[in-house]
Amino acid sequence: MPMPIQNQESYISIPVARTPHSVRIRRDSVLNNPIGSFKGVNSLGRFASSFSRAQSFRTIEPIHGNPRSYFKDDDELYDPDTLAPSQQGDRLSTVLQRGTPSVYSYGAVQDHDSSFADFTESTPLVLKKVETKGKVVTVIAGQSTAPQTIFNSVNVLIGIGLLALPLGLRHAGWVIGVPALSLCALLTFYSADLLSKCMDTDPTLMTYSDLAYVTFGPKGRSLISLLFSLDLLASGVSLIVLFADSLNALIPSIPINHFKILAFFLLSPPSFLPLNVLSLISLFGITSTISVVVIIFISGFLKADSPGSLIQFAPTNLYPETFADGLIAIGILMAPFGGHAIFPNLKVDMRHPHKFQDCLITTYGVTYLTDMSMAVIGFLMFGGNVKEEITKSVLLTTGYPKWTYIVICSLMAIVPFSKTPLNARPIIAIFDHMFNLQEISNLTGVKYYFNSGLKIFIRFMVNAMFVFVAILFPEFDKIIAFMGAGLCFLLCLILPASFYLSICRDTVSQREKIFCHCLIVFSAILSIVGIGAAIIY
């Protein structure tokens, strides 16, 4: 059973202001202020702060200095009150991290200039002390309300993967595709709840990487870091492909690779922006994605004849036309539900974590309705002729009002611009750490200019890597299928079930053990088959 947590009512807030080499601690919390001082917990400003924190959780930052204060590699806890004040500053500045400098994790707060400033420019991080297992430990004091958590969770799950769902449904057919998409939603909801139960066993568990560490040790944490990096790389590449496909559909006279090179020049400058600005820009990407779904739905009623009409449906298929079609559909239908890596952070950031399951129910209700609607609408509009992205199908079909093409193309250009810098940022942080470029303000002379130039080069290099891979692998549906089969099955089903069997082993019923083991084996088989299909076909 989860250990009871006794609050010590001692809050610590990491302030917005930064210092060159240390973190100043103040013992006042926004949670202790009168409600009127911040105009309600669900005010627009509070939603903005919660959203900004959620975006920072999505980054992978390198670990510096000592391991996390309350979760050491030798599994020993220590009492922060036994540290000297100077030591507390260093420990609290790395409160979200643990491990060796080669390990990366989600949701970092560091004591280095740039990284710490990027996080705290958006909102202070509030910490509190609790007693558990006879030790007093420092943990995050959640600030987000249930509506804010639902908003952040929906934003995580509704991404560009839904643009390939009509093609996934075409590959699988109605009889297999609709139940398969529903099953993906149901199983990932179940596994998200397993993650929540694992988090309840110990207040010092705060990230997905924490759960991997407890289950598999340091190697598990390194595996998660590798998977996160691959996920970010694949996401960045898919955004470049989406950008180029959309513009090429509108202006076919220009070669598609030229648009990918154009994407490099347009998307590289935002990589230099601070996190709080990138978080704001990313909101435009989320809005654009939802707007595309709405516009495609409206466009279906603006055209009377097939293809591309919701008045006269295109011919569709009940079953996969070939065995290969059924295999490639596996990853495409799974891809939209790949947000599990951030769910632990979102729960920790809640004011009332016990409401997280209710938030998941609402989140998955909204996400499932959106994804299924997109899949069904796109398949009915274009049938067997649907392209890799539903937007490409619309742009290549004549008969819509002119404004439709311009608006969809514009929105598809905004999505990569708003999301790619956030995907590039964690990879950039890895290279910055490899070359020890976190702090260059103390350097002088040639070394300062050399390191500054190297930081600039790394940011351009990462974006060039996205473009290079996008040129090598130009098929959007294959990228999405690989992400779904290779990463989503592992991060969203296999690992959560493994975490639950290990961390909650004393409370897991025999029926749950059987189900989780079956889920792991079934998911592993589908993952291997889906990866093979994405590579071969």
Secondary structure, DSSP 8 states (H G I E B T S, - for coil): -----EEEEEEEEE-S---SS----BS--GGGS-GGGGT-TTSHHHHHHHHHHHHHHT-EEE--SS--TT--TT-----GGGS-HHHHHHHHHTTT--S-TT-EEES---SSHHHHHHHHTT--EEEEEEEETTEEEEEE---B-HHHHHHHHHHHHSSGGGGGHHHHHHHHHHHHHHHHHHHHHHHHHHHHHHHHHHHTT-TT--SHHHHHHHHH-HHHHHHHHHHHHHHHHHHHHHHHHHHHHHHHHH-TTS-HHHHHHHHHHHHSGGGGS-HHHHHHHHHHHHHHHHHHHHHHHHHHHH--SSSS-SSS-----SS-SSHHHHHHHHHHHHGGG--GGGHHHHHHTBSSGGGHHHHHHHHHHHHHHHHHHHHHHHHHHHGGG--SSHHHHHHT-SSS-HHHHHHHHHHHHHHHHHHHHHHHHHHHHHHHHHTT-S--TT--HHHHHHHHHHHHHHHHHHHHHHHHHHHHS--HHHHHHHIIIIIIHIIIIIHHHHHHHHHTTTT--HHHHHHHHHHHHHHHHHHHHHHHHHHH-
